[in-house]
Amino acid sequence: MTNREVGIALLGVGTVGGAVARTIAEQRDVIEARSGIRLVVRRAMARSTERVVQAGLPVEVATTKIEEVIGDDGVDVVVEAMGGEEPAATYMRLALESGKHVVTANKEALSKHFAGLVATARSSGRALLFEASVGGGIPLMASLRQILAVNRITRIRGIVNGTTNYILTQMAERGATYAEALREAQQLGYAEPDPTADVEGYDAAYKLAILASLAAGRHIRPERVDRTGITGVTPEQVAEAGARGGAIKLIAGAELDAEGWRLRVGPEFVPGDHLLAHVRLNYNAMEITGDRVGPVVLYGQGAGPQPTASAIVSDIVDAVRFGAVLTPEIAPE
Ligand SMILES: NC(=O)c1ccc[n+]([C@@H]2O[C@H](COP(=O)([O-])OP(=O)(O)OC[C@H]3O[C@@H](n4cnc5c(N)ncnc54)[C@H](OP(=O)(O)O)[C@@H]3O)[C@@H](O)[C@H]2O)c1
């Protein structure tokens, strides 16, 4: 095997970007032995260069300017781990246009700009990969790609938000109120100081829109998701669900019927004889139904630095090995 050095740029060195840097450093030899690819972080961008150094990277790779990333010929793959819609979406487009593969964990930017980013990747002949954007370390995109090669996907249903699942689990198992469970989730780092994106169902809607777009082969925007959060779920409702042998879960569901895709995120009663009722704490699970394969369930850690970095670094290796063929086909809306 001919070994090849591949230059990486990190946009963002927070929870996810920092974990990607550590994973590359710790797994470099293993990755090289298995793929022949030696990963080297050549650029790392944050709002300040101090943040890059705090993340354990050398000051020589630190930058605060996107021009220094996209203009660097030594960078082959750009990892977008900044979050938010903008400037992340623009930076991903610029990176693809300048001939770099892009790997992202950003469900918001991807779900809102999916068709445009895919079109840019395809016209530039580069990979746009996003395994970590839904389900953290769970290989959902790889499984969808495998199933989609033969099946028509008719249904996607599951738990894609670890924060709300943690809160609902604490309410069910400890009798906590919503406010108590949220506070605890925040103390443990499972919930952001501003929990709106999680508890109001936006995060789940972004993820559902990405999965449904892949299943449909067409951009389905997150605004099309009929969305309800968990802030109105009461301890009495949770206790009653438990007494009936089931659980209340924030379910993200997309279903194909005669009129097209119907998408919904909201709290639902899940009967005890269904796998989803038993997904506890910050775990995620997704059931994908294909017309030939039937229902397939994937379960694992839907967030957290290590699982997320695992998915991102796998995407980097795939981007280098296979390139643009892995970029999906997503038609405009
Ligand atoms: N955390 C998880 O478990 C997880 C799991 C799956 C996916 N994700 C996704 O991964 C992405 C990153 O999440 P995170 O938890 O790592 O966030 P984070 O800890 O807040 O880190 C964000 C990083 O991006 C940098 N950044 C943000 N805006 C920037 C800008 N305009 N210019 C330059 N740098 C900027 C920040 O710079 P400073 O350090 O200088 O502020 C920081 O280094 C998000 O899309 C998130 O949804 C996260």
The ligand as an SDF file (V2000), in Angstrom:
LIG
                    3D

 48 52  0  0  0  0  0  0  0  0999 V2000
  -21.4070   18.3860   20.8030 N   0  0  0  0  0  0  0  0  0  0  0  0
  -21.8490   17.2570   20.2700 C   0  0  0  0  0  0  0  0  0  0  0  0
  -21.9210   16.2080   20.9260 O   0  0  0  0  0  0  0  0  0  0  0  0
  -22.2620   17.2210   18.8220 C   0  0  0  0  0  0  0  0  0  0  0  0
  -22.6600   15.9940   18.2420 C   0  0  0  0  0  0  0  0  0  0  0  0
  -22.9860   15.9370   16.8740 C   0  0  0  0  0  0  0  0  0  0  0  0
  -22.9420   17.1100   16.1310 C   0  0  0  0  0  0  0  0  0  0  0  0
  -22.5840   18.2990   16.7290 N   0  0  0  0  0  0  0  0  0  0  0  0
  -22.5220   19.5070   15.8830 C   0  0  0  0  0  0  0  0  0  0  0  0
  -21.1430   19.8900   15.7610 O   0  0  0  0  0  0  0  0  0  0  0  0
  -21.0520   21.2980   15.5850 C   0  0  0  0  0  0  0  0  0  0  0  0
  -20.1040   21.8840   16.6400 C   0  0  0  0  0  0  0  0  0  0  0  0
  -20.6080   21.6230   17.9190 O   0  0  0  0  0  0  0  0  0  0  0  0
  -19.7180   21.8280   19.2440 P   0  0  0  0  0  0  0  0  0  0  0  0
  -20.5020   21.2110   20.3510 O   0  0  0  0  0  0  0  0  0  0  0  0
  -18.3370   21.3770   19.0040 O   0  0  0  0  0  0  0  0  0  0  0  0
  -19.7400   23.4270   19.3760 O   0  0  0  0  0  0  0  0  0  0  0  0
  -18.7540   24.3540   20.2490 P   0  0  0  0  0  0  0  0  0  0  0  0
  -18.1530   23.5680   21.3570 O   0  0  0  0  0  0  0  0  0  0  0  0
  -19.5300   25.5790   20.5640 O   0  0  0  0  0  0  0  0  0  0  0  0
  -17.5620   24.7400   19.2390 O   0  0  0  0  0  0  0  0  0  0  0  0
  -17.7300   25.5930   18.1470 C   0  0  0  0  0  0  0  0  0  0  0  0
  -16.3710   26.0100   17.6070 C   0  0  0  0  0  0  0  0  0  0  0  0
  -16.5690   26.7580   16.3980 O   0  0  0  0  0  0  0  0  0  0  0  0
  -15.9280   28.0120   16.5080 C   0  0  0  0  0  0  0  0  0  0  0  0
  -16.7220   29.0290   15.8100 N   0  0  0  0  0  0  0  0  0  0  0  0
  -18.0640   29.2270   15.9000 C   0  0  0  0  0  0  0  0  0  0  0  0
  -18.4310   30.2560   15.1110 N   0  0  0  0  0  0  0  0  0  0  0  0
  -17.3040   30.7080   14.5200 C   0  0  0  0  0  0  0  0  0  0  0  0
  -17.0150   31.7560   13.6110 C   0  0  0  0  0  0  0  0  0  0  0  0
  -17.9780   32.5460   13.1350 N   0  0  0  0  0  0  0  0  0  0  0  0
  -15.7390   31.9310   13.2060 N   0  0  0  0  0  0  0  0  0  0  0  0
  -14.7490   31.1420   13.6900 C   0  0  0  0  0  0  0  0  0  0  0  0
  -14.9480   30.1380   14.5480 N   0  0  0  0  0  0  0  0  0  0  0  0
  -16.2120   29.9230   14.9730 C   0  0  0  0  0  0  0  0  0  0  0  0
  -15.8270   28.2980   17.9800 C   0  0  0  0  0  0  0  0  0  0  0  0
  -14.7600   29.2170   18.1540 O   0  0  0  0  0  0  0  0  0  0  0  0
  -14.3410   29.7960   19.6120 P   0  0  0  0  0  0  0  0  0  0  0  0
  -13.7880   28.5910   20.3070 O   0  0  0  0  0  0  0  0  0  0  0  0
  -13.2680   30.7820   19.3400 O   0  0  0  0  0  0  0  0  0  0  0  0
  -15.5940   30.3220   20.2030 O   0  0  0  0  0  0  0  0  0  0  0  0
  -15.5680   26.9030   18.5480 C   0  0  0  0  0  0  0  0  0  0  0  0
  -14.1940   26.5850   18.4540 O   0  0  0  0  0  0  0  0  0  0  0  0
  -22.4990   21.8210   15.6580 C   0  0  0  0  0  0  0  0  0  0  0  0
  -23.0150   21.9020   14.3550 O   0  0  0  0  0  0  0  0  0  0  0  0
  -23.2220   20.7290   16.4380 C   0  0  0  0  0  0  0  0  0  0  0  0
  -24.5960   20.6800   16.1460 O   0  0  0  0  0  0  0  0  0  0  0  0
  -22.2350   18.3630   18.0500 C   0  0  0  0  0  0  0  0  0  0  0  0
  1  2  1  0
  2  3  2  0
  2  4  1  0
  4  5  1  0
  4 48  2  0
  5  6  2  0
  6  7  1  0
  7  8  2  0
  8  9  1  0
  8 48  1  0
  9 10  1  0
  9 46  1  0
 10 11  1  0
 11 12  1  0
 11 44  1  0
 12 13  1  0
 13 14  1  0
 14 15  2  0
 14 16  1  0
 14 17  1  0
 17 18  1  0
 18 19  2  0
 18 20  1  0
 18 21  1  0
 21 22  1  0
 22 23  1  0
 23 24  1  0
 23 42  1  0
 24 25  1  0
 25 26  1  0
 25 36  1  0
 26 27  1  0
 26 35  1  0
 27 28  2  0
 28 29  1  0
 29 30  1  0
 29 35  2  0
 30 31  1  0
 30 32  2  0
 32 33  1  0
 33 34  2  0
 34 35  1  0
 36 37  1  0
 36 42  1  0
 37 38  1  0
 38 39  2  0
 38 40  1  0
 38 41  1  0
 42 43  1  0
 44 45  1  0
 44 46  1  0
 46 47  1  0
M  CHG  2   8   1  16  -1
M  END
$$$$
